[in-house]
């Protein structure tokens, strides 16, 4: 998939935005409304009023990127609508973009080194 890397930090705006906005307008919104730096490499995810549309904006080191997706059937699983942002892991974002329930994806377990019998 073309898009942010698997190690990306992800911030989701919980309030819907005007989906006529492009990359520059969404970057301005990140700075003005959330006090965040749109050119930091963090992926900012925005939702439309309809649950079937999403836009991502991020800086990839060479330019500002914009990705939009509309599901043909069903809708994205969104947290409750409120002001602010929530953090997702890159794995949770990938599941969200597939239209599945991202809340079922967790950060995983820390690997435990095997112990030699003593």
C-alpha positions in Angstrom: 0.0 0.0 0.0 1.2 3.5 -0.7 1.1 5.5 2.4 2.7 6.1 5.8 5.2 3.5 7.1 4.5 0.8 9.6 6.3 2.7 12.3 4.3 5.9 11.9 2.8 7.7 14.9 -0.9 8.3 14.3 -3.2 11.0 15.7 -7.0 10.8 14.9 -9.1 13.9 15.1 -12.3 12.8 16.8 -14.5 15.6 15.5 -15.6 15.5 11.8 -14.0 18.1 9.4 -15.2 19.7 6.2 -14.1 17.1 3.5 -13.6 19.8 0.9 -10.3 20.7 2.7 -7.1 19.7 1.0 -3.6 18.9 2.4 -2.7 22.5 3.2 -6.0 23.3 4.9 -5.8 20.2 7.0 -2.2 20.9 7.9 -3.3 24.4 9.0 -6.1 22.8 11.1 -3.5 20.5 12.8 -1.5 23.6 13.9 -4.4 25.9 14.8 -6.9 23.6 16.4 -4.7 20.9 17.9 -1.5 22.8 18.5 0.5 20.1 16.8 3.3 20.3 14.2 1.9 19.1 10.8 5.4 18.7 9.4 6.7 16.4 12.1 6.1 13.1 10.3 3.1 12.2 12.5 0.1 11.0 10.4 -3.1 13.0 11.1 -6.4 11.2 10.4 -9.6 13.1 9.7 -13.1 11.8 9.4 -16.1 13.1 7.5 -19.6 13.4 8.9 -20.4 10.3 7.0 -18.7 7.3 8.6 -17.5 6.0 5.2 -14.8 8.6 4.4 -11.4 9.3 5.9 -8.4 11.5 5.0 -4.8 11.3 6.2 -2.2 14.0 6.0 1.5 13.7 6.8 4.9 15.0 6.0 7.1 12.3 4.5 10.3 14.3 4.5 10.0 15.6 1.0 6.5 16.9 0.8 3.0 17.0 2.4 1.0 13.9 1.5 -2.7 13.5 1.4 -4.6 10.2 1.2 -8.4 9.9 1.0 -10.5 6.7 1.2 -14.2 6.1 0.8 -15.6 2.6 1.7 -18.0 1.3 -0.9 -19.9 -0.7 1.8 -20.2 -0.1 5.5 -18.3 2.5 7.4 -15.2 3.1 9.4 -15.3 2.3 13.1 -14.8 5.6 14.9 -14.5 6.5 18.5 -17.3 8.7 20.0 -17.5 12.1 18.4 -15.9 14.7 20.8 -13.3 17.4 20.5 -9.7 16.4 20.6 -7.5 13.6 19.3 -6.7 10.0 20.1 -3.5 8.1 19.4 -3.5 4.9 17.3 -0.6 2.5 16.5 0.3 2.0 12.9 -1.2 -1.4 13.1 -4.5 0.0 14.4 -4.5 2.6 11.6 -4.0 -0.2 9.0 -7.0 -2.0 10.4 -9.1 1.2 10.5 -8.3 1.8 6.8 -9.5 -1.7 6.0 -12.9 -0.9 7.6 -12.4 -3.3 10.4 -12.7 -2.7 14.2 -9.3 -1.2 15.1 -10.1 -1.4 18.8 -9.4 -5.1 18.7 -5.8 -4.6 17.7 -3.3 -4.1 20.6 0.3 -3.2 20.8 1.4 -6.8 21.1 3.4 -8.6 23.8 7.1 -7.9 24.6 9.2 -10.9 23.5 10.6 -12.9 26.3 14.0 -14.6 25.8 14.0 -18.3 26.4 15.8 -19.5 29.5 18.3 -22.3 29.2 17.7 -25.2 31.6 20.0 -24.9 34.5 
